[in-house]
Amino acid sequence: MNGLTMKDDKDTNDELKRFTEQLQKEILDRIRKDYSEDVIERWQNPRNFFRMENPDGYAKVRGSCGDTMEMFVKVRDDHLRECSFQTDGCGTTIACGSMATELAADHTFNEALAMVSAQDILKKLGGLPEADEHCAQLAAETLRRALADYLFHKKDPWKKNYRVE
């Protein structure tokens, strides 16, 4: 044995836990200086973050920073019944994708197309630092392309099976 007692192990684990909690608090405090609570909440708990099976519209876009975002939409009776996304991007990309899907869902096709812009996403999130604003553009562009894909496949839904993803 290495000479440590169970009490020593417990003390070490408690100390490590306190250190980790303090470090997480300090990181969040720094993040809060630049990002709104809405951004942080969607970063940590994104809405609609999943790969949808058999979407009516789909798009995959690589942003200027190298992040990739995918959007999936299901449309019924000219309404976006479901909208989801996936990304390999940073926290602000996740927050922007989450907000874009929230803004678009349960609206008509035309409303979603008109109301989801980078400016709308930024406004709803409470803004982003200038260096991160491109994340909102990525989310808006990916959604627009998913909606365009829906229109393209609307008359010939069988073509959805032959998309290049």
MOCOR-V263606 format. One record per pair of residues at least 4 apart in sequence whose ideal C-beta (glycine too) atoms are under 8 Angstrom apart, sorted by sequence separation. I is the first residue (numbers start at 1). J is the second residue. D is the distance in Angstrom with one decimal. If there is no record, write none. Layout:
i	j	d
I	J	D
I	J	D
//
This chain:
i	j	d
4	8	4.3
5	9	7.3
6	10	6.3
7	11	6.3
8	12	6.2
9	13	6.3
10	14	6.2
11	15	6.2
12	16	6.3
13	17	6.3
14	18	6.4
15	19	6.3
16	20	6.3
17	21	6.4
18	22	6.2
19	23	6.3
20	24	6.4
21	25	6.4
22	26	6.4
23	27	6.4
24	28	6.3
25	29	6.3
26	30	6.6
27	31	6.4
28	32	6.2
29	33	7.5
30	34	7.9
31	35	5.4
35	39	4.2
36	40	7.1
37	41	5.9
38	42	6.4
39	43	6.0
40	44	6.3
41	45	6.0
42	46	5.5
62	66	6.8
63	67	4.7
75	79	6.8
89	93	3.0
90	94	7.2
91	95	6.3
92	96	6.2
93	97	6.3
94	98	6.3
95	99	6.4
96	100	6.2
97	101	6.6
98	102	6.4
99	103	6.2
100	104	6.3
101	105	6.1
103	107	7.9
107	111	3.9
108	112	6.9
109	113	6.4
110	114	6.1
111	115	5.7
112	116	5.9
116	120	5.9
117	121	7.1
118	122	6.2
119	123	6.2
120	124	6.3
121	125	6.2
123	127	7.6
128	132	4.2
129	133	7.6
133	137	6.9
134	138	6.3
135	139	6.7
136	140	6.3
137	141	6.0
138	142	6.2
139	143	6.5
140	144	6.4
141	145	6.4
142	146	6.4
143	147	6.4
144	148	6.3
145	149	6.3
146	150	6.7
147	151	6.8
148	152	6.3
149	153	6.3
150	154	6.2
153	157	5.7
159	163	7.7
4	9	6.0
32	37	7.6
35	40	5.6
42	47	6.7
62	67	7.2
63	68	7.4
75	80	5.8
76	81	4.7
89	94	6.5
107	112	4.6
115	120	6.0
116	121	7.0
122	127	5.7
128	133	5.4
62	68	4.9
63	69	7.0
74	80	7.3
75	81	6.7
87	93	5.1
122	128	6.0
153	159	5.2
61	68	7.1
73	80	5.6
74	81	5.0
87	94	6.0
128	135	6.8
152	159	7.8
153	160	4.9
4	12	8.0
32	40	7.0
35	43	7.7
60	68	6.5
61	69	5.7
74	82	4.2
89	97	7.9
104	112	4.1
107	115	6.8
128	136	6.7
31	40	6.2
60	69	7.3
73	82	7.0
74	83	7.7
103	112	7.6
60	70	4.7
72	82	7.8
73	83	5.1
87	97	5.4
59	70	7.0
72	83	7.1
86	97	8.0
104	115	7.7
122	133	6.5
125	136	7.5
28	40	7.3
58	70	7.2
59	71	5.3
71	83	7.0
72	84	4.9
85	97	4.0
103	115	6.2
104	116	5.2
58	71	7.1
71	84	7.4
72	85	7.1
85	98	7.3
103	116	4.9
57	71	7.8
58	72	5.6
71	85	5.0
122	136	4.9
149	163	7.6
57	72	7.3
58	73	7.7
70	85	6.3
85	100	7.1
118	133	7.1
121	136	4.1
57	73	4.2
69	85	6.1
70	86	4.8
85	101	5.5
100	116	5.5
55	72	3.8
56	73	5.9
69	86	7.4
70	87	7.2
83	100	7.9
84	101	6.1
103	120	6.3
119	136	7.8
55	73	5.8
56	74	5.3
57	75	6.9
69	87	4.4
83	101	4.2
103	121	7.0
118	136	4.1
121	139	5.8
51	70	7.3
55	74	6.0
56	75	4.7
68	87	6.5
118	137	4.3
121	140	6.1
52	72	3.5
67	87	6.1
68	88	5.3
69	89	6.5
120	140	7.7
51	72	6.9
52	73	7.9
67	88	6.4
68	89	7.0
83	104	4.8
100	121	5.7
103	124	6.6
118	139	7.6
52	74	6.8
67	89	3.1
83	105	4.7
99	121	5.0
102	124	8.0
118	140	4.6
67	90	6.5
82	105	6.7
117	140	5.3
65	89	7.6
69	93	6.6
80	104	5.3
81	105	7.7
116	140	5.7
65	90	7.9
80	105	5.6
81	106	7.4
96	121	5.4
99	124	5.4
63	89	7.2
67	93	4.8
71	97	7.5
80	106	6.7
99	125	5.6
79	106	6.7
80	107	5.8
116	143	5.4
69	97	5.7
79	107	6.9
80	108	7.7
116	144	7.7
71	100	7.5
79	108	5.6
80	109	6.7
83	112	7.9
96	125	7.1
52	82	6.7
63	93	7.3
71	101	7.4
78	108	5.4
79	109	7.4
95	125	6.1
73	104	7.4
78	109	5.3
112	143	7.5
113	144	6.9
52	84	4.7
78	110	8.0
80	112	5.2
96	128	7.9
51	84	7.2
48	82	8.0
50	84	5.1
75	109	6.3
113	147	5.6
48	83	6.1
49	84	7.0
51	86	5.4
112	147	6.6
48	84	4.4
49	85	6.5
50	86	7.1
92	128	5.8
48	85	6.2
49	86	6.7
109	147	6.7
96	135	4.4
100	139	4.0
104	143	5.9
92	132	4.3
95	135	7.5
96	136	4.7
99	139	7.1
100	140	6.2
109	150	7.5
90	132	7.9
93	135	4.4
96	138	6.8
97	139	4.8
100	142	7.6
101	143	7.6
92	135	4.4
96	139	3.9
100	143	5.1
49	94	7.1
90	135	7.3
93	138	6.3
97	142	7.5
89	135	7.0
93	139	7.3
43	91	3.9
46	94	5.0
49	97	7.4
43	92	7.1
46	95	7.2
48	97	8.0
49	98	6.6
89	138	7.6
48	98	6.4
43	94	5.5
46	97	7.0
47	98	4.7
39	91	7.7
42	94	6.8
43	95	4.8
46	98	4.2
39	92	6.6
42	95	4.0
48	101	3.9
47	101	6.5
48	102	7.0
85	139	7.5
40	95	7.9
47	102	5.6
39	95	4.6
42	98	4.1
35	92	7.5
38	95	7.6
42	99	6.2
48	105	7.3
85	142	7.2
83	143	7.5
38	99	7.8
67	135	7.2
71	139	8.0
65	134	6.1
69	138	5.4
64	134	5.5
65	135	7.8
69	139	6.4
73	143	7.8
63	134	6.0
67	138	6.4
71	142	4.5
63	135	7.2
70	142	7.1
71	143	5.2
69	142	4.5
73	146	5.0
63	137	7.4
64	138	7.9
71	145	7.4
72	146	6.7
73	147	6.6
63	138	3.8
71	146	4.0
75	150	5.6
61	138	6.3
73	150	5.9
61	141	5.6
61	142	4.4
60	142	7.5
42	125	7.4
59	142	5.2
59	143	7.6
61	145	6.1
59	144	7.8
38	124	7.1
39	125	5.1
59	145	3.4
38	125	5.1
39	126	6.8
59	146	4.1
38	126	5.2
58	146	5.7
36	125	6.1
37	126	7.6
39	128	6.8
57	146	4.3
59	148	7.5
36	126	3.2
57	147	5.7
59	149	5.6
36	127	6.7
55	146	7.5
57	148	7.5
58	149	5.4
57	149	4.4
35	128	7.1
57	150	3.0
35	129	7.7
56	150	4.9
57	151	7.8
34	129	5.2
70	165	7.9
57	153	7.3
56	153	7.1
56	154	7.9
56	157	7.7
58	160	7.7
56	160	7.4
55	160	7.8
58	163	6.2
60	165	6.3
54	160	7.4
58	165	6.9
//
